[in-house]
Amino acid sequence: MTAQEGPVSYTYRCAQCRTTSPRVIDYRLVLAERDTHRARFHGGHIPDGESITARQTQSWAEAGSLERGLTVALVLVVLLVIAYKTL
Ligand SMILES: [Zn+2]
């Protein structure tokens, strides 16, 4: 059985500022994040050690039982909070 390819997400990291962008699912968005960061914090220069990391997003079928259980528990808590607030 071969691993199915899921969606890929990206982060931009600036080693100089020691920051990592929020994860985005479109490569163009991470490039825009990089360009904005360069312009805003480095005067348009390219900071040493910057990087863009791609990560395969895990599918539900590939998730372990702990991850699935925590996800279901989180959904139930959110639903309970919504139900409680609408009473
Ligand atoms: Zn930076």
PDB file of the backbone (N, CA, C, O) and the ligand in Angstrom, with CONECT records:
HET     ZN  A 101       1
ATOM      1  N   MET A   1       0.847  -1.191   0.000  1.00  0.00           N
ATOM      2  CA  MET A   1       0.000   0.000   0.000  1.00  0.00           C
ATOM      3  C   MET A   1       0.884   1.243   0.000  1.00  0.00           C
ATOM      4  O   MET A   1       1.803   1.355   0.812  1.00  0.00           O
ATOM      5  N   THR A   2       0.612   2.158  -0.893  1.00  0.00           N
ATOM      6  CA  THR A   2       1.403   3.388  -0.955  1.00  0.00           C
ATOM      7  C   THR A   2       0.700   4.486  -0.179  1.00  0.00           C
ATOM      8  O   THR A   2      -0.527   4.523  -0.080  1.00  0.00           O
ATOM      9  N   ALA A   3       1.512   5.379   0.367  1.00  0.00           N
ATOM     10  CA  ALA A   3       0.943   6.503   1.124  1.00  0.00           C
ATOM     11  C   ALA A   3       0.246   7.460   0.165  1.00  0.00           C
ATOM     12  O   ALA A   3       0.785   7.817  -0.883  1.00  0.00           O
ATOM     13  N   GLN A   4      -0.952   7.862   0.540  1.00  0.00           N
ATOM     14  CA  GLN A   4      -1.657   8.831  -0.286  1.00  0.00           C
ATOM     15  C   GLN A   4      -1.069  10.217  -0.044  1.00  0.00           C
ATOM     16  O   GLN A   4      -0.688  10.563   1.074  1.00  0.00           O
ATOM     17  N   GLU A   5      -1.004  10.994  -1.110  1.00  0.00           N
ATOM     18  CA  GLU A   5      -0.495  12.340  -0.965  1.00  0.00           C
ATOM     19  C   GLU A   5      -1.624  13.264  -0.556  1.00  0.00           C
ATOM     20  O   GLU A   5      -2.627  13.384  -1.259  1.00  0.00           O
ATOM     21  N   GLY A   6      -1.457  13.913   0.580  1.00  0.00           N
ATOM     22  CA  GLY A   6      -2.446  14.864   1.049  1.00  0.00           C
ATOM     23  C   GLY A   6      -2.034  16.263   0.661  1.00  0.00           C
ATOM     24  O   GLY A   6      -1.035  16.453  -0.034  1.00  0.00           O
ATOM     25  N   PRO A   7      -2.794  17.241   1.103  1.00  0.00           N
ATOM     26  CA  PRO A   7      -2.440  18.616   0.808  1.00  0.00           C
ATOM     27  C   PRO A   7      -1.142  19.009   1.510  1.00  0.00           C
ATOM     28  O   PRO A   7      -0.809  18.483   2.572  1.00  0.00           O
ATOM     29  N   VAL A   8      -0.425  19.933   0.903  1.00  0.00           N
ATOM     30  CA  VAL A   8       0.845  20.409   1.455  1.00  0.00           C
ATOM     31  C   VAL A   8       0.624  21.804   2.033  1.00  0.00           C
ATOM     32  O   VAL A   8      -0.093  22.617   1.450  1.00  0.00           O
ATOM     33  N   SER A   9       1.233  22.073   3.162  1.00  0.00           N
ATOM     34  CA  SER A   9       1.173  23.412   3.744  1.00  0.00           C
ATOM     35  C   SER A   9       2.592  23.925   3.939  1.00  0.00           C
ATOM     36  O   SER A   9       3.554  23.157   3.957  1.00  0.00           O
ATOM     37  N   TYR A  10       2.699  25.261   4.086  1.00  0.00           N
ATOM     38  CA  TYR A  10       4.014  25.892   4.076  1.00  0.00           C
ATOM     39  C   TYR A  10       4.156  26.884   5.233  1.00  0.00           C
ATOM     40  O   TYR A  10       3.184  27.495   5.678  1.00  0.00           O
ATOM     41  N   THR A  11       5.389  27.023   5.702  1.00  0.00           N
ATOM     42  CA  THR A  11       5.719  28.084   6.654  1.00  0.00           C
ATOM     43  C   THR A  11       6.978  28.785   6.178  1.00  0.00           C
ATOM     44  O   THR A  11       7.834  28.195   5.518  1.00  0.00           O
ATOM     45  N   TYR A  12       7.068  30.063   6.533  1.00  0.00           N
ATOM     46  CA  TYR A  12       8.272  30.849   6.258  1.00  0.00           C
ATOM     47  C   TYR A  12       8.968  31.100   7.576  1.00  0.00           C
ATOM     48  O   TYR A  12       8.337  31.520   8.546  1.00  0.00           O
ATOM     49  N   ARG A  13      10.268  30.847   7.619  1.00  0.00           N
ATOM     50  CA  ARG A  13      11.030  31.073   8.846  1.00  0.00           C
ATOM     51  C   ARG A  13      12.151  32.060   8.576  1.00  0.00           C
ATOM     52  O   ARG A  13      12.892  31.935   7.600  1.00  0.00           O
ATOM     53  N   CYS A  14      12.262  33.056   9.471  1.00  0.00           N
ATOM     54  CA  CYS A  14      13.378  33.995   9.417  1.00  0.00           C
ATOM     55  C   CYS A  14      14.284  33.683  10.603  1.00  0.00           C
ATOM     56  O   CYS A  14      13.916  33.886  11.761  1.00  0.00           O
ATOM     57  N   ALA A  15      15.473  33.187  10.287  1.00  0.00           N
ATOM     58  CA  ALA A  15      16.413  32.806  11.346  1.00  0.00           C
ATOM     59  C   ALA A  15      16.934  34.034  12.083  1.00  0.00           C
ATOM     60  O   ALA A  15      17.290  33.936  13.257  1.00  0.00           O
ATOM     61  N   GLN A  16      16.986  35.194  11.417  1.00  0.00           N
ATOM     62  CA  GLN A  16      17.486  36.403  12.068  1.00  0.00           C
ATOM     63  C   GLN A  16      16.524  36.880  13.154  1.00  0.00           C
ATOM     64  O   GLN A  16      16.946  37.267  14.244  1.00  0.00           O
ATOM     65  N   CYS A  17      15.234  36.846  12.847  1.00  0.00           N
ATOM     66  CA  CYS A  17      14.208  37.315  13.789  1.00  0.00           C
ATOM     67  C   CYS A  17      13.734  36.181  14.710  1.00  0.00           C
ATOM     68  O   CYS A  17      13.018  36.414  15.684  1.00  0.00           O
ATOM     69  N   ARG A  18      14.137  34.981  14.390  1.00  0.00           N
ATOM     70  CA  ARG A  18      13.718  33.794  15.158  1.00  0.00           C
ATOM     71  C   ARG A  18      12.194  33.696  15.215  1.00  0.00           C
ATOM     72  O   ARG A  18      11.608  33.482  16.277  1.00  0.00           O
ATOM     73  N   THR A  19      11.563  33.858  14.036  1.00  0.00           N
ATOM     74  CA  THR A  19      10.114  33.757  13.939  1.00  0.00           C
ATOM     75  C   THR A  19       9.737  32.823  12.796  1.00  0.00           C
ATOM     76  O   THR A  19      10.485  32.652  11.833  1.00  0.00           O
ATOM     77  N   THR A  20       8.555  32.225  12.929  1.00  0.00           N
ATOM     78  CA  THR A  20       7.988  31.374  11.882  1.00  0.00           C
ATOM     79  C   THR A  20       6.583  31.859  11.599  1.00  0.00           C
ATOM     80  O   THR A  20       5.808  32.131  12.517  1.00  0.00           O
ATOM     81  N   SER A  21       6.259  31.965  10.315  1.00  0.00           N
ATOM     82  CA  SER A  21       4.934  32.448   9.922  1.00  0.00           C
ATOM     83  C   SER A  21       3.864  31.420  10.268  1.00  0.00           C
ATOM     84  O   SER A  21       4.173  30.252  10.499  1.00  0.00           O
ATOM     85  N   PRO A  22       2.607  31.852  10.305  1.00  0.00           N
ATOM     86  CA  PRO A  22       1.527  30.869  10.395  1.00  0.00           C
ATOM     87  C   PRO A  22       1.565  29.951   9.166  1.00  0.00           C
ATOM     88  O   PRO A  22       2.056  30.334   8.104  1.00  0.00           O
ATOM     89  N   ARG A  23       1.045  28.753   9.330  1.00  0.00           N
ATOM     90  CA  ARG A  23       1.034  27.771   8.243  1.00  0.00           C
ATOM     91  C   ARG A  23      -0.039  28.152   7.222  1.00  0.00           C
ATOM     92  O   ARG A  23      -1.173  28.464   7.586  1.00  0.00           O
ATOM     93  N   VAL A  24       0.330  28.125   5.950  1.00  0.00           N
ATOM     94  CA  VAL A  24      -0.615  28.434   4.877  1.00  0.00           C
ATOM     95  C   VAL A  24      -0.639  27.283   3.884  1.00  0.00           C
ATOM     96  O   VAL A  24       0.321  26.517   3.787  1.00  0.00           O
ATOM     97  N   ILE A  25      -1.737  27.163   3.147  1.00  0.00           N
ATOM     98  CA  ILE A  25      -1.880  26.018   2.249  1.00  0.00           C
ATOM     99  C   ILE A  25      -1.586  26.357   0.795  1.00  0.00           C
ATOM    100  O   ILE A  25      -1.653  25.485  -0.071  1.00  0.00           O
ATOM    101  N   ASP A  26      -1.260  27.616   0.522  1.00  0.00           N
ATOM    102  CA  ASP A  26      -0.977  28.024  -0.848  1.00  0.00           C
ATOM    103  C   ASP A  26       0.451  28.556  -0.902  1.00  0.00           C
ATOM    104  O   ASP A  26       0.822  29.436  -0.125  1.00  0.00           O
ATOM    105  N   TYR A  27       1.246  28.022  -1.820  1.00  0.00           N
ATOM    106  CA  TYR A  27       2.649  28.419  -1.911  1.00  0.00           C
ATOM    107  C   TYR A  27       2.786  29.916  -2.186  1.00  0.00           C
ATOM    108  O   TYR A  27       3.721  30.561  -1.711  1.00  0.00           O
ATOM    109  N   ARG A  28       1.839  30.464  -2.963  1.00  0.00           N
ATOM    110  CA  ARG A  28       1.894  31.902  -3.261  1.00  0.00           C
ATOM    111  C   ARG A  28       1.730  32.729  -1.998  1.00  0.00           C
ATOM    112  O   ARG A  28       2.307  33.810  -1.882  1.00  0.00           O
ATOM    113  N   LEU A  29       0.946  32.225  -1.052  1.00  0.00           N
ATOM    114  CA  LEU A  29       0.749  32.963   0.204  1.00  0.00           C
ATOM    115  C   LEU A  29       2.019  32.985   1.042  1.00  0.00           C
ATOM    116  O   LEU A  29       2.320  33.989   1.688  1.00  0.00           O
ATOM    117  N   VAL A  30       2.764  31.890   1.036  1.00  0.00           N
ATOM    118  CA  VAL A  30       4.004  31.886   1.821  1.00  0.00           C
ATOM    119  C   VAL A  30       5.064  32.768   1.154  1.00  0.00           C
ATOM    120  O   VAL A  30       5.897  33.365   1.837  1.00  0.00           O
ATOM    121  N   LEU A  31       5.031  32.849  -0.173  1.00  0.00           N
ATOM    122  CA  LEU A  31       5.949  33.763  -0.857  1.00  0.00           C
ATOM    123  C   LEU A  31       5.595  35.212  -0.535  1.00  0.00           C
ATOM    124  O   LEU A  31       6.481  36.046  -0.349  1.00  0.00           O
ATOM    125  N   ALA A  32       4.303  35.507  -0.471  1.00  0.00           N
ATOM    126  CA  ALA A  32       3.858  36.861  -0.112  1.00  0.00           C
ATOM    127  C   ALA A  32       4.263  37.179   1.321  1.00  0.00           C
ATOM    128  O   ALA A  32       4.680  38.299   1.617  1.00  0.00           O
ATOM    129  N   GLU A  33       4.142  36.200   2.208  1.00  0.00           N
ATOM    130  CA  GLU A  33       4.563  36.375   3.602  1.00  0.00           C
ATOM    131  C   GLU A  33       6.053  36.677   3.675  1.00  0.00           C
ATOM    132  O   GLU A  33       6.481  37.567   4.410  1.00  0.00           O
ATOM    133  N   ARG A  34       6.832  35.934   2.912  1.00  0.00           N
ATOM    134  CA  ARG A  34       8.284  36.147   2.881  1.00  0.00           C
ATOM    135  C   ARG A  34       8.604  37.555   2.391  1.00  0.00           C
ATOM    136  O   ARG A  34       9.407  38.260   3.003  1.00  0.00           O
ATOM    137  N   ASP A  35       7.975  37.967   1.282  1.00  0.00           N
ATOM    138  CA  ASP A  35       8.257  39.281   0.709  1.00  0.00           C
ATOM    139  C   ASP A  35       7.853  40.394   1.667  1.00  0.00           C
ATOM    140  O   ASP A  35       8.565  41.389   1.804  1.00  0.00           O
ATOM    141  N   THR A  36       6.706  40.228   2.331  1.00  0.00           N
ATOM    142  CA  THR A  36       6.248  41.227   3.301  1.00  0.00           C
ATOM    143  C   THR A  36       7.220  41.314   4.472  1.00  0.00           C
ATOM    144  O   THR A  36       7.542  42.405   4.941  1.00  0.00           O
ATOM    145  N   HIS A  37       7.682  40.167   4.937  1.00  0.00           N
ATOM    146  CA  HIS A  37       8.625  40.151   6.057  1.00  0.00           C
ATOM    147  C   HIS A  37       9.940  40.822   5.672  1.00  0.00           C
ATOM    148  O   HIS A  37      10.482  41.628   6.428  1.00  0.00           O
ATOM    149  N   ARG A  38      10.437  40.485   4.507  1.00  0.00           N
ATOM    150  CA  ARG A  38      11.691  41.101   4.044  1.00  0.00           C
ATOM    151  C   ARG A  38      11.556  42.616   3.986  1.00  0.00           C
ATOM    152  O   ARG A  38      12.433  43.344   4.451  1.00  0.00           O
ATOM    153  N   ALA A  39      10.439  43.090   3.406  1.00  0.00           N
ATOM    154  CA  ALA A  39      10.242  44.529   3.239  1.00  0.00           C
ATOM    155  C   ALA A  39      10.063  45.225   4.585  1.00  0.00           C
ATOM    156  O   ALA A  39      10.627  46.293   4.819  1.00  0.00           O
ATOM    157  N   ARG A  40       9.278  44.615   5.463  1.00  0.00           N
ATOM    158  CA  ARG A  40       8.921  45.274   6.718  1.00  0.00           C
ATOM    159  C   ARG A  40      10.057  45.270   7.742  1.00  0.00           C
ATOM    160  O   ARG A  40      10.275  46.262   8.438  1.00  0.00           O
ATOM    161  N   PHE A  41      10.770  44.162   7.829  1.00  0.00           N
ATOM    162  CA  PHE A  41      11.757  44.033   8.902  1.00  0.00           C
ATOM    163  C   PHE A  41      13.205  44.094   8.431  1.00  0.00           C
ATOM    164  O   PHE A  41      14.111  44.255   9.249  1.00  0.00           O
ATOM    165  N   HIS A  42      13.441  43.967   7.114  1.00  0.00           N
ATOM    166  CA  HIS A  42      14.823  43.922   6.651  1.00  0.00           C
ATOM    167  C   HIS A  42      15.065  44.885   5.487  1.00  0.00           C
ATOM    168  O   HIS A  42      16.041  44.737   4.751  1.00  0.00           O
ATOM    169  N   GLY A  43      14.184  45.866   5.320  1.00  0.00           N
ATOM    170  CA  GLY A  43      14.389  46.870   4.284  1.00  0.00           C
ATOM    171  C   GLY A  43      14.489  46.290   2.888  1.00  0.00           C
ATOM    172  O   GLY A  43      15.143  46.871   2.022  1.00  0.00           O
ATOM    173  N   GLY A  44      13.843  45.143   2.655  1.00  0.00           N
ATOM    174  CA  GLY A  44      13.865  44.516   1.336  1.00  0.00           C
ATOM    175  C   GLY A  44      15.040  43.580   1.123  1.00  0.00           C
ATOM    176  O   GLY A  44      15.110  42.889   0.107  1.00  0.00           O
ATOM    177  N   HIS A  45      15.967  43.552   2.076  1.00  0.00           N
ATOM    178  CA  HIS A  45      17.101  42.631   1.954  1.00  0.00           C
ATOM    179  C   HIS A  45      16.670  41.207   2.285  1.00  0.00           C
ATOM    180  O   HIS A  45      15.628  40.985   2.903  1.00  0.00           O
ATOM    181  N   ILE A  46      17.487  40.254   1.865  1.00  0.00           N
ATOM    182  CA  ILE A  46      17.209  38.845   2.131  1.00  0.00           C
ATOM    183  C   ILE A  46      17.957  38.439   3.397  1.00  0.00           C
ATOM    184  O   ILE A  46      19.187  38.392   3.403  1.00  0.00           O
ATOM    185  N   PRO A  47      17.220  38.145   4.472  1.00  0.00           N
ATOM    186  CA  PRO A  47      17.914  37.772   5.717  1.00  0.00           C
ATOM    187  C   PRO A  47      18.618  36.422   5.598  1.00  0.00           C
ATOM    188  O   PRO A  47      18.086  35.483   5.006  1.00  0.00           O
ATOM    189  N   ASP A  48      19.816  36.339   6.166  1.00  0.00           N
ATOM    190  CA  ASP A  48      20.554  35.067   6.173  1.00  0.00           C
ATOM    191  C   ASP A  48      19.753  34.010   6.922  1.00  0.00           C
ATOM    192  O   ASP A  48      19.171  34.278   7.973  1.00  0.00           O
ATOM    193  N   GLY A  49      19.734  32.833   6.376  1.00  0.00           N
ATOM    194  CA  GLY A  49      19.135  31.702   7.080  1.00  0.00           C
ATOM    195  C   GLY A  49      17.634  31.599   6.956  1.00  0.00           C
ATOM    196  O   GLY A  49      17.014  30.792   7.649  1.00  0.00           O
ATOM    197  N   GLU A  50      17.023  32.409   6.076  1.00  0.00           N
ATOM    198  CA  GLU A  50      15.566  32.285   5.928  1.00  0.00           C
ATOM    199  C   GLU A  50      15.244  30.987   5.191  1.00  0.00           C
ATOM    200  O   GLU A  50      16.075  30.474   4.442  1.00  0.00           O
ATOM    201  N   SER A  51      14.051  30.461   5.399  1.00  0.00           N
ATOM    202  CA  SER A  51      13.677  29.224   4.728  1.00  0.00           C
ATOM    203  C   SER A  51      12.172  29.100   4.617  1.00  0.00           C
ATOM    204  O   SER A  51      11.418  29.679   5.399  1.00  0.00           O
ATOM    205  N   ILE A  52      11.756  28.332   3.628  1.00  0.00           N
ATOM    206  CA  ILE A  52      10.350  27.964   3.469  1.00  0.00           C
ATOM    207  C   ILE A  52      10.277  26.449   3.625  1.00  0.00           C
ATOM    208  O   ILE A  52      11.002  25.709   2.961  1.00  0.00           O
ATOM    209  N   THR A  53       9.408  26.007   4.498  1.00  0.00           N
ATOM    210  CA  THR A  53       9.283  24.579   4.767  1.00  0.00           C
ATOM    211  C   THR A  53       7.920  24.088   4.293  1.00  0.00           C
ATOM    212  O   THR A  53       6.889  24.685   4.602  1.00  0.00           O
ATOM    213  N   ALA A  54       7.932  23.001   3.544  1.00  0.00           N
ATOM    214  CA  ALA A  54       6.690  22.369   3.103  1.00  0.00           C
ATOM    215  C   ALA A  54       6.443  21.149   3.958  1.00  0.00           C
ATOM    216  O   ALA A  54       7.368  20.396   4.263  1.00  0.00           O
ATOM    217  N   ARG A  55       5.210  20.954   4.339  1.00  0.00           N
ATOM    218  CA  ARG A  55       4.877  19.776   5.134  1.00  0.00           C
ATOM    219  C   ARG A  55       3.607  19.137   4.592  1.00  0.00           C
ATOM    220  O   ARG A  55       2.616  19.807   4.300  1.00  0.00           O
ATOM    221  N   GLN A  56       3.675  17.836   4.470  1.00  0.00           N
ATOM    222  CA  GLN A  56       2.501  17.084   4.033  1.00  0.00           C
ATOM    223  C   GLN A  56       1.477  17.107   5.172  1.00  0.00           C
ATOM    224  O   GLN A  56       1.783  16.729   6.303  1.00  0.00           O
ATOM    225  N   THR A  57       0.288  17.546   4.865  1.00  0.00           N
ATOM    226  CA  THR A  57      -0.750  17.568   5.880  1.00  0.00           C
ATOM    227  C   THR A  57      -1.294  16.158   6.081  1.00  0.00           C
ATOM    228  O   THR A  57      -1.624  15.457   5.124  1.00  0.00           O
ATOM    229  N   GLN A  58      -1.377  15.769   7.319  1.00  0.00           N
ATOM    230  CA  GLN A  58      -1.790  14.409   7.643  1.00  0.00           C
ATOM    231  C   GLN A  58      -3.290  14.227   7.407  1.00  0.00           C
ATOM    232  O   GLN A  58      -4.095  15.084   7.769  1.00  0.00           O
ATOM    233  N   SER A  59      -3.646  13.115   6.804  1.00  0.00           N
ATOM    234  CA  SER A  59      -5.070  12.849   6.580  1.00  0.00           C
ATOM    235  C   SER A  59      -5.661  12.160   7.799  1.00  0.00           C
ATOM    236  O   SER A  59      -4.937  11.664   8.662  1.00  0.00           O
ATOM    237  N   TRP A  60      -6.972  12.136   7.857  1.00  0.00           N
ATOM    238  CA  TRP A  60      -7.677  11.501   8.975  1.00  0.00           C
ATOM    239  C   TRP A  60      -7.317  10.017   9.054  1.00  0.00           C
ATOM    240  O   TRP A  60      -7.151   9.469  10.144  1.00  0.00           O
ATOM    241  N   ALA A  61      -7.198   9.375   7.898  1.00  0.00           N
ATOM    242  CA  ALA A  61      -6.896   7.940   7.879  1.00  0.00           C
ATOM    243  C   ALA A  61      -5.506   7.647   8.424  1.00  0.00           C
ATOM    244  O   ALA A  61      -5.270   6.567   8.966  1.00  0.00           O
ATOM    245  N   GLU A  62      -4.575   8.601   8.286  1.00  0.00           N
ATOM    246  CA  GLU A  62      -3.205   8.391   8.736  1.00  0.00           C
ATOM    247  C   GLU A  62      -3.003   8.759  10.201  1.00  0.00           C
ATOM    248  O   GLU A  62      -1.998   8.385  10.806  1.00  0.00           O
ATOM    249  N   ALA A  63      -3.960   9.494  10.772  1.00  0.00           N
ATOM    250  CA  ALA A  63      -3.817   9.951  12.147  1.00  0.00           C
ATOM    251  C   ALA A  63      -3.894   8.772  13.110  1.00  0.00           C
ATOM    252  O   ALA A  63      -4.598   7.793  12.859  1.00  0.00           O
ATOM    253  N   GLY A  64      -3.164   8.878  14.208  1.00  0.00           N
ATOM    254  CA  GLY A  64      -3.194   7.834  15.218  1.00  0.00           C
ATOM    255  C   GLY A  64      -4.471   7.911  16.032  1.00  0.00           C
ATOM    256  O   GLY A  64      -5.225   8.878  15.931  1.00  0.00           O
ATOM    257  N   SER A  65      -4.711   6.883  16.843  1.00  0.00           N
ATOM    258  CA  SER A  65      -5.953   6.854  17.624  1.00  0.00           C
ATOM    259  C   SER A  65      -5.991   7.980  18.661  1.00  0.00           C
ATOM    260  O   SER A  65      -7.064   8.511  18.947  1.00  0.00           O
ATOM    261  N   LEU A  66      -4.838   8.352  19.227  1.00  0.00           N
ATOM    262  CA  LEU A  66      -4.811   9.462  20.183  1.00  0.00           C
ATOM    263  C   LEU A  66      -5.211  10.769  19.494  1.00  0.00           C
ATOM    264  O   LEU A  66      -6.017  11.535  20.023  1.00  0.00           O
ATOM    265  N   GLU A  67      -4.648  11.016  18.321  1.00  0.00           N
ATOM    266  CA  GLU A  67      -4.982  12.250  17.595  1.00  0.00           C
ATOM    267  C   GLU A  67      -6.457  12.273  17.214  1.00  0.00           C
ATOM    268  O   GLU A  67      -7.119  13.305  17.325  1.00  0.00           O
ATOM    269  N   ARG A  68      -6.964  11.134  16.766  1.00  0.00           N
ATOM    270  CA  ARG A  68      -8.388  11.084  16.405  1.00  0.00           C
ATOM    271  C   ARG A  68      -9.262  11.317  17.633  1.00  0.00           C
ATOM    272  O   ARG A  68     -10.242  12.060  17.578  1.00  0.00           O
ATOM    273  N   GLY A  69      -8.896  10.673  18.743  1.00  0.00           N
ATOM    274  CA  GLY A  69      -9.673  10.835  19.972  1.00  0.00           C
ATOM    275  C   GLY A  69      -9.669  12.273  20.459  1.00  0.00           C
ATOM    276  O   GLY A  69     -10.707  12.794  20.867  1.00  0.00           O
ATOM    277  N   LEU A  70      -8.498  12.925  20.421  1.00  0.00           N
ATOM    278  CA  LEU A  70      -8.414  14.319  20.858  1.00  0.00           C
ATOM    279  C   LEU A  70      -9.221  15.233  19.946  1.00  0.00           C
ATOM    280  O   LEU A  70      -9.847  16.184  20.415  1.00  0.00           O
ATOM    281  N   THR A  71      -9.211  14.951  18.657  1.00  0.00           N
ATOM    282  CA  THR A  71      -9.985  15.762  17.712  1.00  0.00           C
ATOM    283  C   THR A  71     -11.473  15.630  17.989  1.00  0.00           C
ATOM    284  O   THR A  71     -12.193  16.627  18.029  1.00  0.00           O
ATOM    285  N   VAL A  72     -11.931  14.401  18.180  1.00  0.00           N
ATOM    286  CA  VAL A  72     -13.352  14.177  18.479  1.00  0.00           C
ATOM    287  C   VAL A  72     -13.717  14.848  19.801  1.00  0.00           C
ATOM    288  O   VAL A  72     -14.780  15.460  19.904  1.00  0.00           O
ATOM    289  N   ALA A  73     -12.844  14.742  20.822  1.00  0.00           N
ATOM    290  CA  ALA A  73     -13.113  15.376  22.118  1.00  0.00           C
ATOM    291  C   ALA A  73     -13.202  16.892  21.964  1.00  0.00           C
ATOM    292  O   ALA A  73     -14.075  17.528  22.554  1.00  0.00           O
ATOM    293  N   LEU A  74     -12.300  17.472  21.173  1.00  0.00           N
ATOM    294  CA  LEU A  74     -12.327  18.925  20.957  1.00  0.00           C
ATOM    295  C   LEU A  74     -13.629  19.351  20.294  1.00  0.00           C
ATOM    296  O   LEU A  74     -14.233  20.345  20.695  1.00  0.00           O
ATOM    297  N   VAL A  75     -14.063  18.608  19.283  1.00  0.00           N
ATOM    298  CA  VAL A  75     -15.322  18.929  18.596  1.00  0.00           C
ATOM    299  C   VAL A  75     -16.488  18.847  19.577  1.00  0.00           C
ATOM    300  O   VAL A  75     -17.367  19.708  19.566  1.00  0.00           O
ATOM    301  N   LEU A  76     -16.502  17.824  20.419  1.00  0.00           N
ATOM    302  CA  LEU A  76     -17.585  17.683  21.396  1.00  0.00           C
ATOM    303  C   LEU A  76     -17.600  18.848  22.379  1.00  0.00           C
ATOM    304  O   LEU A  76     -18.667  19.361  22.715  1.00  0.00           O
ATOM    305  N   VAL A  77     -16.419  19.270  22.845  1.00  0.00           N
ATOM    306  CA  VAL A  77     -16.341  20.406  23.782  1.00  0.00           C
ATOM    307  C   VAL A  77     -16.885  21.667  23.107  1.00  0.00           C
ATOM    308  O   VAL A  77     -17.658  22.412  23.710  1.00  0.00           O
ATOM    309  N   VAL A  78     -16.484  21.903  21.870  1.00  0.00           N
ATOM    310  CA  VAL A  78     -16.966  23.089  21.148  1.00  0.00           C
ATOM    311  C   VAL A  78     -18.483  23.033  21.006  1.00  0.00           C
ATOM    312  O   VAL A  78     -19.162  24.037  21.218  1.00  0.00           O
ATOM    313  N   LEU A  79     -19.016  21.870  20.649  1.00  0.00           N
ATOM    314  CA  LEU A  79     -20.460  21.732  20.494  1.00  0.00           C
ATOM    315  C   LEU A  79     -21.173  21.967  21.834  1.00  0.00           C
ATOM    316  O   LEU A  79     -22.227  22.602  21.871  1.00  0.00           O
ATOM    317  N   LEU A  80     -20.603  21.458  22.926  1.00  0.00           N
ATOM    318  CA  LEU A  80     -21.208  21.670  24.244  1.00  0.00           C
ATOM    319  C   LEU A  80     -21.197  23.149  24.610  1.00  0.00           C
ATOM    320  O   LEU A  80     -22.186  23.657  25.139  1.00  0.00           O
ATOM    321  N   VAL A  81     -20.113  23.836  24.343  1.00  0.00           N
ATOM    322  CA  VAL A  81     -20.030  25.268  24.641  1.00  0.00           C
ATOM    323  C   VAL A  81     -21.078  26.028  23.838  1.00  0.00           C
ATOM    324  O   VAL A  81     -21.759  26.905  24.369  1.00  0.00           O
ATOM    325  N   ILE A  82     -21.207  25.687  22.552  1.00  0.00           N
ATOM    326  CA  ILE A  82     -22.202  26.356  21.701  1.00  0.00           C
ATOM    327  C   ILE A  82     -23.600  26.072  22.230  1.00  0.00           C
ATOM    328  O   ILE A  82     -24.425  26.981  22.318  1.00  0.00           O
ATOM    329  N   ALA A  83     -23.874  24.810  22.584  1.00  0.00           N
ATOM    330  CA  ALA A  83     -25.195  24.445  23.112  1.00  0.00           C
ATOM    331  C   ALA A  83     -25.474  25.173  24.412  1.00  0.00           C
ATOM    332  O   ALA A  83     -26.594  25.632  24.640  1.00  0.00           O
ATOM    333  N   TYR A  84     -24.458  25.285  25.274  1.00  0.00           N
ATOM    334  CA  TYR A  84     -24.626  25.953  26.569  1.00  0.00           C
ATOM    335  C   TYR A  84     -24.923  27.434  26.386  1.00  0.00           C
ATOM    336  O   TYR A  84     -25.766  28.000  27.083  1.00  0.00           O
ATOM    337  N   LYS A  85     -24.207  28.070  25.420  1.00  0.00           N
ATOM    338  CA  LYS A  85     -24.384  29.506  25.224  1.00  0.00           C
ATOM    339  C   LYS A  85     -25.714  29.840  24.556  1.00  0.00           C
ATOM    340  O   LYS A  85     -26.205  30.960  24.696  1.00  0.00           O
ATOM    341  N   THR A  86     -26.298  28.900  23.842  1.00  0.00           N
ATOM    342  CA  THR A  86     -27.583  29.186  23.177  1.00  0.00           C
ATOM    343  C   THR A  86     -28.768  28.865  24.060  1.00  0.00           C
ATOM    344  O   THR A  86     -29.905  29.096  23.650  1.00  0.00           O
ATOM    345  N   LEU A  87     -28.547  28.336  25.269  1.00  0.00           N
ATOM    346  CA  LEU A  87     -29.659  28.054  26.193  1.00  0.00           C
ATOM    347  C   LEU A  87     -30.170  29.331  26.832  1.00  0.00           C
ATOM    348  O   LEU A  87     -31.101  29.289  27.636  1.00  0.00           O
TER     349      LEU A  87
HETATM  350 ZN    ZN A 101      13.379  38.652   9.850  1.00  0.00          ZN2+
END
